[in-house]
Amino acid sequence: MFSPHGPTLRELAAQALSSTRGGYDLLAPKFDHTPYRTPDRVLDAVAGALRPYGPFRAGLDVCCGTGAGTGLLRALCRERVTGVDFSAGMLARARTAHPPAPGRPETHWVRADARALPFRASFDLAVSFGAFGHFLPAERPALFAGVHRALVPGGRFVFPLPAPPRVGSAPYWQLWAFDTAMRVRNALWRPPFVMYYRTFRLADVHAELSRAGFTVRLDPLEEFGRDSGGAPRCRLVTATRR
């Protein structure tokens, strides 16, 4: 799962016993050598789906981490791109990984909590990759409302959403076991580390985005195929500010 340059078991244990923010500060220098980084295959599929609607003026990468999604935005936006994250360590790594370059838009890095984004009507595209498990269901309305405020009318909030594994399959039980272990850990240890894989359900998210003022569209990302029943294995969620 990890490259030779990735974190050691001891480093992963230290992260797991830290707060969510502190854990990512610790993991940041080696994060891109872990399986937690959004795969290039996912980034390429989303970029391909967005390219016909561009170029965009200004882009926002919500919970940017080390900047995988920010790099995608720099190829799609003309004027400026902003990556926002609450981890100073992840932002420092992102700055190093994505330095200013000729022909690329201005890039800004902002340390902020995604539940209280400090932007208003500033972007026509926002993306997010792999971060939603860090938000409890009760926190998502504030997250979606903040993204809505950050977008201009007609602006898009876009993210990939894999289909849940089939009930009873090995991946199903792996995610169930991880979430259970995390709930036990957070019940017994402080500060909490919030990361749950099974709380971001499409029906709930669709309804919450609609309540926040978005029109929601779902498109299959055909690069990831379909299951035996013909359902897409991964969808692109496009929430447009009304």
C-alpha positions in Angstrom: 0.0 0.0 0.0 2.9 2.4 0.7 6.0 3.2 -1.3 9.4 3.0 0.4 9.2 6.8 0.8 5.9 6.6 2.7 5.3 6.9 6.5 6.5 4.2 8.8 4.1 2.2 11.0 5.2 4.3 14.0 4.4 7.5 12.1 1.0 6.3 11.1 0.3 5.4 14.7 1.3 8.8 15.8 -1.1 10.3 13.2 -3.9 8.1 14.3 -3.6 9.2 17.9 -3.6 12.9 17.0 -6.4 15.3 16.1 -7.5 15.4 12.5 -5.5 18.6 11.9 -2.5 17.5 13.9 -2.5 14.1 12.1 -2.3 15.7 8.7 0.4 18.1 9.8 2.4 15.1 10.8 1.7 13.1 7.6 2.1 16.0 5.2 5.8 15.5 4.2 5.1 11.9 3.1 1.4 12.1 2.2 2.0 11.9 -1.6 3.7 8.5 -1.0 0.5 7.0 0.5 -2.6 5.5 -1.1 -4.6 8.4 0.4 -3.5 10.8 -2.3 -6.2 11.1 -5.0 -5.0 8.9 -7.9 -4.1 10.5 -11.2 -6.7 8.3 -12.9 -9.4 10.1 -10.9 -8.0 13.5 -11.5 -7.7 12.9 -15.3 -11.3 11.6 -15.5 -12.7 14.7 -13.7 -10.5 17.0 -15.8 -11.7 15.4 -19.0 -15.4 15.8 -17.9 -14.9 19.5 -17.0 -12.8 20.6 -20.0 -15.7 21.1 -22.4 -17.2 23.6 -20.0 -14.1 25.7 -19.6 -11.9 27.5 -19.6 -13.0 28.8 -16.1 -11.9 32.1 -14.6 -11.2 31.2 -11.0 -11.1 27.9 -9.2 -11.3 26.8 -5.6 -9.9 23.5 -4.3 -11.8 22.7 -1.0 -9.7 20.7 1.4 -6.8 20.9 -1.0 -4.3 18.8 1.0 -1.0 18.7 -0.9 -2.7 20.2 -4.0 -3.6 17.3 -6.3 -6.9 19.0 -7.2 -5.2 22.4 -7.3 -3.0 21.1 -10.1 -6.1 20.1 -12.0 -7.6 23.6 -11.6 -4.4 25.3 -12.8 -4.9 23.5 -16.1 -8.6 24.6 -16.4 -8.6 28.2 -15.0 -7.4 31.4 -16.7 -6.9 33.9 -13.9 -6.4 32.4 -10.4 -6.7 29.3 -8.3 -7.0 29.0 -4.6 -6.3 25.9 -2.4 -7.8 26.0 1.1 -7.0 23.6 3.9 -6.9 23.7 7.7 -3.5 21.9 7.9 -0.5 24.2 7.8 1.7 21.1 7.0 -0.4 20.1 4.0 -0.4 23.7 2.7 3.4 23.9 3.0 3.7 20.7 1.0 1.3 22.0 -1.6 3.3 25.2 -2.1 6.4 23.2 -2.7 4.7 20.8 -5.1 2.9 23.6 -7.1 5.3 26.6 -7.5 4.4 29.6 -9.7 5.0 28.8 -13.4 4.7 30.8 -16.6 1.4 30.4 -18.4 -0.3 29.1 -15.2 -2.9 31.2 -13.3 -2.0 32.9 -10.0 -2.1 30.3 -7.2 -3.0 31.2 -3.6 -3.0 29.0 -0.5 -5.4 29.8 2.4 -5.5 28.2 5.8 -9.1 27.9 6.8 -11.7 25.5 8.1 -13.9 24.3 5.3 -16.9 24.6 7.5 -16.4 28.4 7.6 -14.9 29.3 4.2 -13.9 33.0 4.0 -15.0 33.6 0.4 -18.0 35.2 -1.2 -18.9 35.1 -4.9 -15.3 34.7 -5.9 -15.1 31.5 -8.0 -16.9 29.9 -11.0 -15.5 26.4 -10.2 -14.9 24.5 -7.0 -13.7 21.0 -6.6 -12.9 18.6 -3.8 -11.2 15.2 -3.7 -11.2 12.6 -0.9 -12.0 14.9 2.0 -15.7 14.4 2.8 -15.1 11.5 5.2 -13.6 14.2 7.6 -17.0 15.8 8.0 -19.7 14.5 10.3 -23.2 14.5 8.7 -24.2 17.4 10.9 -21.3 19.5 9.6 -22.1 19.1 5.9 -24.8 21.8 5.7 -22.2 24.4 6.8 -19.6 23.0 4.3 -22.1 23.2 1.4 -23.4 26.6 2.4 -19.8 27.9 2.5 -19.1 26.6 -1.0 -22.4 28.1 -2.2 -21.3 31.5 -0.9 -17.9 31.2 -2.5 -19.3 30.6 -6.0 -20.7 33.1 -8.4 -24.3 32.5 -9.6 -24.0 29.6 -12.1 -20.7 28.5 -10.6 -20.1 24.7 -10.3 -19.1 22.6 -7.3 -17.8 19.3 -8.7 -16.5 16.1 -7.1 -16.3 12.4 -7.9 -18.4 10.0 -5.8 -17.6 6.3 -6.0 -20.5 3.9 -5.7 -20.6 2.0 -2.3 -19.3 -1.5 -2.4 -21.9 -4.3 -2.7 -23.3 -5.4 0.7 -21.4 -8.4 1.9 -18.4 -8.0 -0.4 -14.9 -7.8 1.0 -14.6 -4.1 0.4 -17.9 -3.6 2.2 -16.6 -5.3 5.3 -13.3 -3.5 5.1 -15.0 -0.1 5.2 -17.4 -1.3 7.9 -14.5 -2.5 10.0 -12.6 0.8 9.5 -15.5 3.0 10.5 -16.2 0.8 13.5 -12.6 1.0 14.6 -12.7 4.7 14.2 -15.8 5.1 16.3 -14.3 3.0 19.1 -11.1 5.0 18.9 -13.0 8.3 19.1 -15.1 7.1 22.0 -12.0 6.1 24.0 -9.3 8.7 23.0 -9.1 12.5 22.8 -8.7 14.5 20.6 -10.9 12.8 18.0 -9.7 11.9 14.5 -12.7 12.2 12.2 -12.6 9.9 9.2 -15.5 7.8 8.2 -16.0 6.1 4.8 -19.7 5.1 5.0 -21.4 8.4 6.0 -21.3 10.2 2.7 -24.3 8.7 1.0 -25.5 9.9 -2.4 -29.2 10.4 -1.5 -28.3 12.4 1.6 -25.7 14.5 -0.2 -28.1 15.2 -3.1 -30.8 16.5 -0.7 -28.3 18.6 1.3 -26.8 20.2 -1.8 -30.3 21.0 -3.0 -31.2 22.6 0.4 -28.0 24.7 0.2 -29.2 26.3 -3.1 -27.6 24.0 -5.7 -29.1 22.3 -8.7 -27.5 18.8 -8.8 -26.5 16.8 -11.8 -25.0 13.3 -11.8 -22.9 12.0 -14.7 -21.2 8.6 -14.9 -17.4 8.6 -15.1 -17.2 5.8 -17.7 -13.5 5.4 -17.2 -14.3 3.4 -14.1 -16.8 1.1 -15.8 -20.1 -0.3 -14.5 -21.2 -3.0 -12.2 -22.9 -6.2 -13.2 -26.3 -4.4 -13.0 -25.2 -1.6 -15.3 -24.8 1.1 -12.5 -21.8 3.4 -12.8 -18.9 2.5 -10.4 -18.2 6.2 -10.0 -20.3 9.4 -10.7 -19.4 13.0 -11.1 -21.5 15.2 -9.0 -22.0 18.7 -10.4 -23.8 21.1 -8.1 -24.6 24.4 -9.8 -25.3 27.5 -7.7 -28.8 28.7 -8.6 
